[in-house]
């Protein structure tokens, strides 16, 4: 780590702390050359392997933008979308892999979106899973109804 003041290529870690959400580490450093102190934030990189074979860094913003289209006209707030994106990132990071396929990210979106808004879920899933017939939609709606009835029965 280069010192931002004198560009010395060495620094000493004085203190390390994990962020509140556990996704990064904040390190307090000191330059042995000029004595200046500075902070760094370290995060584990996570990349997404796209269908075409290219990779790109994981982005919560891309998750939010993709889901925002499905939520258009629905009672879903920006903070709801941010929470969904965080949940998806946590799910993907929990795999322990530094690189995940785009398909896995899409699958990780489905369940939190279903809990957030069933209509948005149907919109997203219809495109993501490539539904082509009315029967595809009917099967998904039937499954949602069964899951809803099961959860109501468990709560009662």
Beta strands, then each sheet from edge to edge (+ up, - down):
strand 1: 12-18
strand 2: 24-30
strand 3: 37-43
strand 4: 47-49
strand 5: 55-57
strand 6: 99-101
sheet 1: 1+ 2- 3+
sheet 2: 5+ 4- 6-
end
